[in-house]
Amino acid sequence: MVITPIFKPEAVPESERLTTASVVNGVREAQTGARAADADAIVEAVAPELQSGDVVAILSNGGFGGIYEKLPRKLEELRGVQRT
């Protein structure tokens, strides 16, 4: 599991805000793997691990650092596919 910084945290009152660190720590305490990263780090970490038939769910309310374009591009690069 990869957890990124919260988008526009100022939109939520500070007393009600989640932090990336608190979510990661909670997940770790529950005995599951979690790490914090940005879109580029996610692409670099996830792309080499993906295999044919895998499904990737990107849950975001915005462009998320271009991950929607970066991940497919990285997969093509790793597999030697050229875009036409």
Backbone bond lengths (Angstrom), bond angles and torsions (degrees), N, CA, C in turn:
res aa  C-N    CA-C-N  psi(-1)  N-CA   C-N-CA  omega(-1)  CA-C   N-CA-C  phi
1 M - - - 1.437 - - 1.521 107.62 -
2 V 1.310 115.10 134.18 1.455 121.22 176.74 1.519 107.81 -120.00
3 I 1.312 116.74 130.64 1.457 122.04 -178.19 1.521 108.20 -121.40
4 T 1.309 116.04 127.37 1.460 120.95 -177.45 1.518 111.07 -99.95
5 P 1.327 116.31 167.40 1.470 118.77 175.38 1.525 110.40 -58.89
6 I 1.299 115.68 149.09 1.459 121.82 -178.27 1.526 109.61 -73.38
7 F 1.325 116.04 132.49 1.457 122.66 -179.16 1.522 109.69 -76.15
8 K 1.298 116.39 130.28 1.464 123.47 179.14 1.533 112.52 50.47
9 P 1.310 117.50 57.94 1.469 119.14 -178.66 1.525 112.74 -60.44
10 E 1.329 116.64 -25.70 1.462 119.41 -179.16 1.523 112.73 -65.31
11 A 1.329 117.38 -12.53 1.466 121.18 178.67 1.529 111.93 -74.97
12 V 1.321 116.47 -12.39 1.469 121.45 -179.51 1.535 107.49 -116.45
13 P 1.327 117.86 134.68 1.472 119.04 178.11 1.532 110.71 -54.03
14 E 1.317 116.41 138.75 1.458 121.34 -175.16 1.525 112.80 -52.78
15 S 1.323 117.19 -37.63 1.468 120.55 -178.25 1.534 112.40 -68.39
16 E 1.345 117.34 -16.34 1.470 121.75 -178.40 1.526 112.93 -108.52
17 R 1.313 117.85 -1.39 1.460 123.46 -173.67 1.519 113.67 -77.04
18 L 1.300 114.98 139.80 1.458 120.77 167.15 1.519 107.89 -87.46
19 T 1.302 117.01 151.19 1.457 120.49 171.68 1.518 107.93 -115.11
20 T 1.313 115.53 153.52 1.463 119.71 177.76 1.532 110.00 -56.76
21 A 1.311 116.40 -44.41 1.466 120.54 -178.72 1.523 111.97 -61.13
22 S 1.333 117.87 -41.52 1.461 119.01 -178.65 1.528 111.32 -67.83
23 V 1.324 117.25 -36.38 1.467 119.92 177.98 1.522 110.05 -67.97
24 V 1.327 117.29 -47.55 1.470 120.87 179.08 1.522 110.08 -58.95
25 N 1.331 117.73 -45.69 1.469 120.57 179.74 1.521 111.63 -62.10
26 G 1.329 117.34 -40.72 1.463 120.48 177.95 1.516 112.47 -63.12
27 V 1.318 116.17 -41.65 1.464 120.15 179.06 1.525 110.03 -67.01
28 R 1.322 117.02 -42.62 1.477 120.35 178.14 1.529 111.12 -60.88
29 E 1.331 116.24 -41.99 1.466 120.14 179.07 1.522 111.23 -62.90
30 A 1.316 116.43 -27.14 1.467 121.21 178.12 1.524 111.29 -83.04
31 Q 1.335 116.85 8.12 1.468 122.92 175.38 1.535 113.66 70.06
32 T 1.318 117.80 30.68 1.456 120.54 173.51 1.511 108.26 -121.32
33 G 1.312 116.90 154.67 1.456 120.67 -178.47 1.514 111.57 -75.43
34 A 1.313 116.25 136.25 1.466 120.97 175.78 1.511 108.14 -150.69
35 R 1.312 116.00 149.44 1.456 121.50 175.63 1.519 108.39 -149.71
36 A 1.311 115.54 155.84 1.462 121.02 178.36 1.522 108.42 -100.31
37 A 1.324 116.52 140.70 1.460 120.11 -179.15 1.511 110.49 -164.43
38 D 1.337 115.92 163.67 1.454 120.57 173.18 1.532 108.75 -98.14
39 A 1.320 117.52 179.40 1.463 121.79 -174.79 1.526 111.98 -58.34
40 D 1.333 117.79 -44.28 1.468 120.18 -178.93 1.527 111.35 -62.95
41 A 1.329 116.91 -42.13 1.468 120.52 179.38 1.524 111.11 -66.00
42 I 1.332 116.57 -36.40 1.459 119.93 177.80 1.525 110.49 -63.71
43 V 1.321 116.74 -46.58 1.470 120.85 179.55 1.526 110.11 -58.69
44 E 1.326 116.78 -46.86 1.470 120.71 -178.42 1.532 111.97 -65.04
45 A 1.327 117.56 -33.57 1.466 120.82 -178.70 1.522 112.67 -82.33
46 V 1.327 117.19 -39.85 1.457 121.35 -171.78 1.527 112.90 -84.84
47 A 1.313 117.41 -42.83 1.471 120.75 -173.21 1.536 113.23 -53.20
48 P 1.330 119.85 -46.72 1.463 119.07 -178.94 1.537 114.04 -65.92
49 E 1.340 116.69 -20.94 1.462 121.12 -178.18 1.527 113.05 -86.12
50 L 1.332 117.47 -18.23 1.459 120.55 -174.23 1.522 112.01 -73.99
51 Q 1.318 114.54 142.81 1.457 121.84 178.16 1.517 108.86 -124.61
52 S 1.310 115.84 160.78 1.463 121.17 178.86 1.526 109.56 -52.93
53 G 1.317 116.30 131.87 1.456 121.53 179.82 1.511 114.59 94.59
54 D 1.346 117.45 -12.71 1.464 120.07 177.69 1.515 110.04 -67.54
55 V 1.311 115.86 152.57 1.461 122.42 177.11 1.523 107.36 -118.16
56 V 1.326 116.09 132.96 1.464 121.83 177.79 1.524 107.77 -115.54
57 A 1.311 116.83 126.68 1.468 121.67 176.06 1.521 108.09 -108.40
58 I 1.319 115.42 121.47 1.460 121.25 176.60 1.520 106.18 -110.33
59 L 1.300 116.37 113.70 1.461 121.16 -177.47 1.527 108.24 -104.51
60 S 1.310 115.47 111.93 1.453 120.39 -176.71 1.517 109.85 -153.02
61 N 1.310 115.63 155.12 1.453 119.58 175.91 1.528 111.41 -106.30
62 G 1.324 116.02 20.12 1.460 120.05 -178.82 1.514 111.36 -162.04
63 G 1.311 116.13 -160.97 1.459 122.34 -177.12 1.504 113.94 -72.92
64 F 1.327 118.19 -20.30 1.460 124.99 174.50 1.525 112.89 50.23
65 G 1.328 115.33 52.62 1.465 120.81 173.09 1.510 114.06 65.19
66 G 1.334 117.36 21.15 1.461 120.68 178.58 1.518 114.52 79.54
67 I 1.318 118.12 15.40 1.466 120.95 -175.66 1.526 112.69 -60.50
68 Y 1.337 116.86 -29.74 1.465 119.93 -178.57 1.523 111.61 -66.11
69 E 1.308 117.50 -25.74 1.460 121.78 175.45 1.527 111.43 -96.55
70 K 1.321 116.24 -36.96 1.468 120.98 -175.00 1.524 113.17 -67.72
71 L 1.323 118.00 -41.03 1.464 119.80 -177.16 1.527 112.01 -65.54
72 P 1.331 119.73 -50.27 1.472 118.34 177.41 1.534 112.42 -60.65
73 R 1.342 116.96 -38.39 1.464 120.37 179.26 1.527 110.41 -62.31
74 K 1.339 116.76 -42.64 1.470 120.85 179.45 1.526 110.58 -65.73
75 L 1.322 117.54 -40.60 1.466 120.35 178.41 1.524 110.83 -62.50
76 E 1.320 116.72 -41.46 1.468 120.39 177.89 1.522 109.71 -63.64
77 E 1.324 116.42 -42.49 1.463 121.32 179.18 1.534 110.92 -60.18
78 L 1.307 116.62 -46.26 1.469 121.05 -178.99 1.515 112.87 -65.36
79 R 1.305 116.23 -29.57 1.455 120.56 -177.58 1.524 112.58 -98.55
80 G 1.343 116.63 4.26 1.450 120.63 177.07 1.515 114.18 70.14
81 V 1.324 117.13 25.07 1.465 122.01 -179.97 1.518 107.99 -87.75
82 Q 1.318 116.39 136.05 1.453 120.30 176.27 1.514 109.50 -107.61
83 R 1.323 115.48 136.05 1.459 120.76 177.97 1.518 109.52 -75.54
84 T 1.328 115.32 146.95 1.465 119.67 177.25 1.499 110.60 -104.80
